[in-house]
Amino acid sequence: MKKIGLFSVMVIMFILNVGVAHAQNDFTADDIINKVKEGDTYKLLNTNGAITINKTSYGIAVTTLSEGTNYNTEFVLENGILTYNLVDDLEETALVMQSSMDATWIGEFCSAVAVLNGYTRDFLSKIDETILTFEKNGVEYITGTYQAFGLPYKAIKSMRININDLRLDTSSTPTPGPEVPDEDEKVPNITLSNISDSSITISISNTNEGATCRVYKAVSDGEYALLTTIPCSQSYVDNDIKENMLYSYRVDTGNDLMSEPKSATTPKKPSSSNGNNNGNNNNNNSSGTVSNPQTGIISNGLIVLVVGIVGVLSLNVLRKKDVFKKL
């Protein structure tokens, strides 16, 4: 009887210990918020109280004040799962800024959850996020492709992470190897020629064999619009041209790599009443000289802003291993 009693006590103690251990992993919204506030990124961005993080009835809300505008990032916490969804029904500029802010906080909150689950910063910096799945690792990222001023970019569309059962095992750590040039990383280049008052020829180079190119066109300072889709090995003659107009062109190969814009101003049509003088002027104007002025779909200042935003998105979304490196 004494042995049975001792065995029963041991079983009860084991059950209690397991229950205590499990309870220690029942993290709350407050646990995540406090861990985020310990991070260097929060301390760096929270200048003059620019960042507000609050627990809500549905989860966690982050407000980021930037250039006089508040950007709200919301996370839903339900049954131990922290989820995020991009609000994408926004005007183009607002969507770029919102997705950029969201990407920053997705990184911070996922890093906080990882640290709460006992992972070290050194280990997290080696994680290959491209092979993570919710079923295996307890974390999932889904990206989407969006357009801003005619240019494609990627952003995190949705995220979910199990705050109590994150499993980042060694199979998530890739073995470093030599840097191998990626054939898909070629950035196309375009050349404009045969510039007349009625047509412009667009030629494309620096593309992969068999690639297909999408050609975009802008008139004066207007927005770029898709002109045509052609094999990159072929030239395209744009016959929808008027005299004395500025035309700009860009090309992408479908892998989010866009060429630099190339622009040309078409010559005026020759006038038959001016004889040789007009003939000489026409020869000069139709010489095929192509300029690349600082013109395009937006003003110079906004171009700098968009380039900066795309750089932030690249750091926060596109680059492998970026989310957990925020620790």
C-alpha positions as CSV (number, residue, x, y, z in Angstrom):
1,M,0.0,0.0,0.0
2,K,2.9,2.3,0.8
3,K,4.3,1.7,-2.7
4,I,0.9,2.4,-4.3
5,G,0.6,5.6,-2.3
6,L,4.1,6.8,-3.3
7,F,3.4,6.0,-6.9
8,S,0.2,8.0,-6.8
9,V,2.0,11.0,-5.3
10,M,4.7,10.8,-8.0
11,V,2.0,10.8,-10.7
12,I,0.2,13.7,-9.2
13,M,3.5,15.7,-8.9
14,F,4.4,14.9,-12.5
15,I,1.0,16.1,-13.7
16,L,1.3,19.3,-11.7
17,N,4.8,19.9,-13.0
18,V,3.7,19.5,-16.6
19,G,0.8,21.8,-15.9
20,V,3.1,24.4,-14.5
21,A,5.5,24.1,-17.4
22,H,2.7,24.5,-19.9
23,A,1.3,27.5,-18.0
24,Q,4.7,29.2,-18.3
25,N,4.2,29.1,-22.0
26,D,0.8,30.7,-22.0
27,F,2.1,34.1,-23.1
28,T,-0.1,37.1,-23.1
29,A,-0.4,40.2,-25.2
30,D,1.3,42.1,-22.4
31,D,4.3,39.7,-22.5
32,I,4.7,40.3,-26.3
33,I,4.3,44.1,-25.9
34,N,6.9,44.3,-23.1
35,K,9.4,42.2,-25.1
36,V,8.9,44.4,-28.2
37,K,9.6,47.5,-26.0
38,E,12.9,46.0,-24.9
39,G,14.2,45.9,-28.4
40,D,16.6,48.4,-30.0
41,T,14.3,49.1,-32.9
42,Y,11.4,50.3,-30.7
43,K,13.8,52.5,-28.7
44,L,15.3,53.9,-31.9
45,L,11.9,54.7,-33.5
46,N,10.1,55.9,-30.4
47,T,11.5,59.4,-30.7
48,N,9.4,61.9,-28.8
49,G,6.7,59.2,-28.2
50,A,6.2,58.5,-31.9
51,I,5.3,54.9,-31.2
52,T,2.2,53.8,-29.2
53,I,1.5,50.1,-28.5
54,N,-1.7,49.1,-26.8
55,K,-3.5,45.9,-25.9
56,T,-7.0,45.9,-27.4
57,S,-10.1,43.7,-27.1
58,Y,-9.0,41.8,-30.2
59,G,-5.2,41.8,-29.8
60,I,-2.5,44.5,-30.2
61,A,-2.5,47.8,-32.0
62,V,0.6,49.9,-33.0
63,T,0.4,53.5,-34.0
64,T,3.5,55.0,-35.7
65,L,3.7,58.7,-36.2
66,S,5.7,59.6,-39.3
67,E,5.9,63.0,-41.1
68,G,2.7,64.1,-39.3
69,T,0.7,61.0,-40.3
70,N,-0.4,58.1,-38.0
71,Y,0.0,54.6,-39.4
72,N,-1.9,51.9,-37.6
73,T,-0.7,48.3,-37.6
74,E,-3.1,45.8,-36.0
75,F,-2.5,42.2,-34.8
76,V,-5.3,39.8,-33.7
77,L,-4.5,37.5,-30.8
78,E,-6.9,34.6,-30.5
79,N,-6.4,31.1,-29.1
80,G,-2.7,31.7,-28.8
81,I,-2.3,32.7,-32.5
82,L,-1.1,36.2,-33.4
83,T,-2.2,37.1,-36.9
84,Y,-1.8,40.1,-39.3
85,N,-3.5,41.1,-42.6
86,L,-2.5,44.0,-44.8
87,V,-5.3,46.6,-45.4
88,D,-4.7,46.9,-49.1
89,D,-7.7,49.1,-50.2
90,L,-5.6,52.2,-49.9
91,E,-4.3,54.9,-52.3
92,E,-0.9,53.9,-53.8
93,T,1.3,56.2,-51.8
94,A,-0.5,55.3,-48.5
95,L,-0.3,51.6,-49.3
96,V,3.5,51.8,-49.8
97,M,4.0,53.6,-46.5
98,Q,1.5,51.4,-44.6
99,S,3.0,48.1,-45.8
100,S,6.5,49.4,-45.0
101,M,5.5,50.3,-41.4
102,D,3.7,47.0,-41.0
103,A,6.7,45.0,-42.2
104,T,8.8,46.7,-39.5
105,W,6.4,45.7,-36.7
106,I,5.8,42.2,-38.1
107,G,9.6,41.7,-37.7
108,E,9.6,43.1,-34.2
109,F,6.6,41.1,-32.9
110,C,7.7,37.8,-34.5
111,S,11.2,38.4,-33.0
112,A,9.6,39.0,-29.6
113,V,7.6,35.8,-29.8
114,A,10.7,33.9,-30.8
115,V,12.7,35.2,-27.8
116,L,9.7,34.4,-25.4
117,N,10.0,30.8,-26.7
118,G,13.7,30.6,-25.8
119,Y,15.5,31.2,-29.0
120,T,18.7,33.1,-29.0
121,R,19.5,36.1,-31.3
122,D,22.5,34.3,-32.9
123,F,20.3,31.3,-33.8
124,L,17.5,33.5,-35.2
125,S,19.9,35.4,-37.5
126,K,20.5,32.1,-39.4
127,I,16.9,31.2,-40.0
128,D,15.8,30.7,-43.6
129,E,12.3,32.1,-43.6
130,T,11.5,30.8,-47.0
131,I,11.1,27.2,-45.7
132,L,9.0,28.0,-42.6
133,T,5.4,26.6,-42.5
134,F,2.8,27.1,-39.8
135,E,2.2,23.4,-39.4
136,K,5.9,22.6,-38.9
137,N,7.3,25.7,-37.4
138,G,4.3,27.6,-36.0
139,V,4.9,30.6,-38.2
140,E,3.8,31.6,-41.8
141,Y,4.3,34.6,-44.1
142,I,2.4,35.2,-47.3
143,T,3.5,38.0,-49.6
144,G,1.6,39.8,-52.4
145,T,2.7,41.9,-55.4
146,Y,1.3,45.4,-55.6
147,Q,1.7,48.4,-57.9
148,A,2.9,51.9,-57.0
149,F,3.2,54.5,-59.8
150,G,3.3,51.7,-62.4
151,L,6.1,49.9,-60.6
152,P,5.6,46.5,-58.9
153,Y,6.8,45.7,-55.4
154,K,6.2,43.0,-52.8
155,A,4.8,43.3,-49.3
156,I,3.7,41.0,-46.6
157,K,0.1,40.3,-47.2
158,S,-0.6,38.1,-44.1
159,M,1.2,36.6,-41.2
160,R,0.4,34.2,-38.4
161,I,2.5,32.8,-35.5
162,N,1.9,30.5,-32.7
163,I,3.0,32.4,-29.6
164,N,3.2,29.4,-27.3
165,D,4.6,26.8,-29.7
166,L,7.1,28.2,-32.0
167,R,9.4,25.4,-33.4
168,L,12.5,26.7,-35.1
169,D,14.6,23.5,-35.3
170,T,18.0,23.0,-36.9
171,S,16.3,22.0,-40.2
172,S,15.4,25.6,-40.6
173,T,19.1,26.6,-40.6
174,P,20.6,26.4,-44.1
175,T,24.2,25.4,-44.6
176,P,26.2,28.4,-46.0
177,G,27.6,27.9,-49.4
178,P,29.4,29.9,-52.1
179,E,27.6,32.9,-53.6
180,V,26.1,31.8,-56.9
181,P,25.0,34.5,-59.4
182,D,21.3,34.2,-59.9
183,E,20.4,34.3,-63.6
184,D,17.0,35.8,-62.8
185,E,18.6,38.9,-61.3
186,K,19.4,40.5,-64.6
187,V,18.0,44.1,-64.8
188,P,16.9,44.8,-68.4
189,N,18.2,47.9,-70.3
190,I,16.5,49.8,-73.1
191,T,17.7,51.9,-76.0
192,L,15.6,54.4,-78.0
193,S,16.4,54.9,-81.7
194,N,14.9,56.1,-85.0
195,I,13.1,58.9,-83.2
196,S,10.8,60.8,-85.6
197,D,7.7,62.9,-85.4
198,S,5.6,59.7,-85.8
199,S,7.5,56.7,-84.3
200,I,10.1,55.6,-81.8
201,T,12.0,52.3,-81.8
202,I,12.5,50.5,-78.4
203,S,15.3,47.9,-78.2
204,I,16.0,45.7,-75.1
205,S,19.2,44.2,-73.8
206,N,20.6,42.4,-70.7
207,T,17.8,39.8,-70.4
208,N,17.8,36.1,-70.0
209,E,17.4,33.9,-73.1
210,G,13.7,33.5,-74.0
211,A,12.5,36.1,-71.5
212,T,9.3,38.1,-72.1
213,C,9.3,41.9,-71.6
214,R,6.5,44.2,-70.6
215,V,7.1,47.7,-72.0
216,Y,5.6,50.7,-70.1
217,K,5.1,54.2,-71.6
218,A,4.6,57.6,-70.1
219,V,3.7,60.8,-72.0
220,S,5.3,64.1,-70.7
221,D,4.9,63.9,-66.8
222,G,2.1,61.4,-66.9
223,E,1.9,58.0,-65.3
224,Y,3.4,54.9,-66.9
225,A,1.0,52.5,-68.5
226,L,1.5,49.1,-70.1
227,L,2.2,49.6,-73.8
228,T,2.9,46.0,-75.0
229,T,4.3,42.6,-74.1
230,I,7.0,41.2,-76.5
231,P,9.9,38.8,-76.5
232,C,12.8,40.7,-75.0
233,S,14.9,39.7,-78.1
234,Q,12.7,41.8,-80.4
235,S,12.5,45.5,-80.9
236,Y,9.2,47.4,-80.8
237,V,8.2,50.3,-82.9
238,D,5.8,52.7,-81.1
239,N,3.7,54.4,-83.8
240,D,1.4,56.1,-81.4
241,I,3.6,59.2,-81.4
242,K,3.0,62.9,-81.9
243,E,5.4,65.7,-82.8
244,N,7.3,67.8,-80.1
245,M,6.3,65.5,-77.2
246,L,8.3,63.9,-74.4
247,Y,8.0,60.1,-74.2
248,S,9.5,57.9,-71.5
249,Y,9.7,54.1,-71.5
250,R,10.5,51.4,-68.9
251,V,10.7,47.6,-69.2
252,D,10.4,44.7,-66.8
253,T,10.8,41.0,-67.3
254,G,8.1,39.8,-64.9
255,N,10.5,39.2,-62.0
256,D,10.0,42.7,-60.4
257,L,13.3,44.0,-61.9
258,M,12.5,47.2,-63.8
259,S,14.9,49.0,-66.2
260,E,15.9,52.6,-65.7
261,P,13.6,55.0,-67.7
262,K,14.7,56.2,-71.0
263,S,13.2,59.4,-72.5
264,A,13.1,61.2,-75.9
265,T,11.5,64.3,-77.3
266,T,10.1,63.9,-80.8
267,P,10.9,66.5,-83.4
268,K,8.5,68.9,-85.0
269,K,7.0,67.9,-88.4
270,P,8.8,69.6,-91.3
271,S,7.0,72.6,-92.8
272,S,7.0,72.6,-96.7
273,S,6.7,76.5,-96.7
274,N,10.2,77.1,-95.3
275,G,12.2,75.2,-97.9
276,N,15.8,74.2,-97.2
277,N,15.9,75.8,-93.7
278,N,13.1,73.5,-92.5
279,G,14.7,70.6,-94.2
280,N,17.9,71.3,-92.3
281,N,16.1,71.7,-89.1
282,N,14.3,68.4,-89.6
283,N,17.5,66.6,-90.2
284,N,18.9,68.0,-87.0
285,N,15.8,67.2,-84.9
286,S,15.5,63.6,-86.2
287,S,19.1,62.8,-85.5
288,G,18.1,60.1,-83.0
289,T,19.7,61.8,-80.0
290,V,18.1,60.3,-76.9
291,S,18.2,62.1,-73.6
292,N,17.3,60.8,-70.2
293,P,16.1,63.9,-68.3
294,Q,14.9,63.8,-64.7
295,T,11.3,63.4,-65.8
296,G,8.8,60.7,-65.5
297,I,5.7,59.8,-63.6
298,I,6.3,61.9,-60.5
299,S,8.3,64.9,-59.3
300,N,12.0,64.6,-58.3
301,G,11.1,64.8,-54.6
302,L,8.5,62.0,-54.8
303,I,10.9,59.9,-56.9
304,V,13.4,60.0,-54.0
305,L,10.6,59.1,-51.6
306,V,9.4,56.1,-53.6
307,V,13.0,54.9,-54.0
308,G,13.6,55.2,-50.3
309,I,10.3,53.3,-49.5
310,V,11.2,50.5,-52.0
311,G,14.6,50.3,-50.2
312,V,12.8,49.9,-46.9
313,L,10.5,47.3,-48.3
314,S,13.4,45.4,-49.7
315,L,15.1,45.3,-46.3
316,N,12.0,44.4,-44.4
317,V,10.2,42.0,-46.8
318,L,12.1,40.7,-49.8
319,R,15.4,39.9,-48.3
320,K,15.8,36.4,-46.8
321,K,16.3,36.2,-43.1
322,D,15.3,39.8,-42.6
323,V,12.5,39.4,-40.1
324,F,14.4,37.7,-37.3
325,K,17.5,39.8,-37.9
326,K,15.6,42.7,-36.4
327,L,16.5,41.4,-32.9
